[in-house]
Every structure is written in structure tokens, then in C-alpha cells.
Amino acid sequence: MADFLDPIEYETGTTIRTFNIINTSVNEEGYEVLLDIDLDSGYDLENVKMKISFEDLQAYETKDVHEAVKYALGFFE
């Protein structure tokens, strides 16, 4: 159990190839987005829940949830 308390040095992992928004719901803090993510390693992440706050939307200078998810996942133009 002590292994979990010790700091661990990680290197960055694989990149995200694509993502699909399955569902979006709004709440008092922002949006809850359900995603399927395809990783460059060949693995898939299904039903990943992401929270995007209204403050995040302002910081990304968009009102479009899809654009905010792109920025949050590191897809910049």
C-alpha cells in the first residue's frame, strides 16, 4: 500500500486519435460529456465522463461544447 503514497515519475503516454461525443447534459456548473476515445496505441476508452465548466468555456473562448472538449483533450489548431 505504501507504493501508492510514494511520488511516481510518469512519462507521457499515447496520443488520442479521435473521440466521439456520445451524450451531453447540462448542470448548474457546466456540462457533463460522455465520450468514446480512440488511442494511438490501438486501445479504446469507452463511456469516459468529462466535466466542462462554464468557466472552461469562457477560457477556451467558445460556447460550443464540442470545441471545448477538443481543446481540453489537446486538439489545438
C-alpha positions in Angstrom: 0.0 0.0 0.0 2.9 2.4 0.6 3.7 2.2 -3.1 0.6 4.3 -3.8 1.7 7.1 -1.5 5.2 7.5 -3.0 5.6 10.0 -5.8 5.9 8.3 -9.1 7.6 9.8 -12.2 5.5 9.2 -15.3 6.3 9.9 -18.9 3.5 10.9 -21.3 1.6 8.1 -22.8 -0.1 7.6 -26.1 -1.9 10.2 -28.1 -5.6 10.5 -28.8 -6.5 9.7 -32.4 -10.2 10.5 -32.3 -13.1 11.0 -30.0 -16.8 10.8 -30.3 -19.3 12.6 -28.0 -22.0 10.1 -27.1 -24.1 12.3 -24.8 -24.0 15.8 -23.3 -26.0 17.0 -20.4 -26.0 20.4 -18.7 -26.0 21.1 -14.9 -25.5 24.1 -12.7 -21.7 24.1 -13.1 -21.4 23.4 -16.8 -21.6 20.3 -19.0 -21.1 16.6 -18.4 -19.9 14.9 -21.6 -19.8 11.2 -22.3 -17.1 10.2 -24.8 -15.6 7.3 -26.6 -11.9 7.8 -27.2 -9.6 6.0 -29.7 -6.0 6.0 -28.7 -3.0 5.8 -31.0 -1.9 2.7 -29.2 -4.9 0.8 -30.6 -6.8 0.8 -27.3 -10.3 2.4 -27.0 -11.7 4.1 -23.9 -15.5 3.8 -23.8 -18.0 5.9 -21.8 -15.5 8.3 -20.5 -17.1 11.1 -18.5 -15.7 14.6 -18.8 -16.8 17.7 -17.0 -16.6 21.0 -18.8 -17.4 24.0 -16.6 -18.9 27.3 -17.8 -15.6 28.9 -16.8 -13.8 26.4 -19.1 -15.9 27.5 -22.0 -15.0 31.2 -21.3 -11.3 30.3 -21.0 -11.5 28.5 -24.4 -13.4 31.5 -25.8 -16.2 29.3 -27.1 -19.8 28.5 -26.4 -19.6 25.2 -28.3 -19.2 22.2 -26.1 -17.6 20.1 -28.9 -14.9 22.8 -29.3 -14.3 22.9 -25.6 -13.8 19.1 -25.5 -11.3 19.4 -28.4 -9.3 22.0 -26.5 -9.5 20.0 -23.2 -8.1 16.9 -25.0 -5.3 18.9 -26.6 -6.6 19.3 -30.1 -5.4 22.8 -31.0 -5.3 24.4 -34.4 
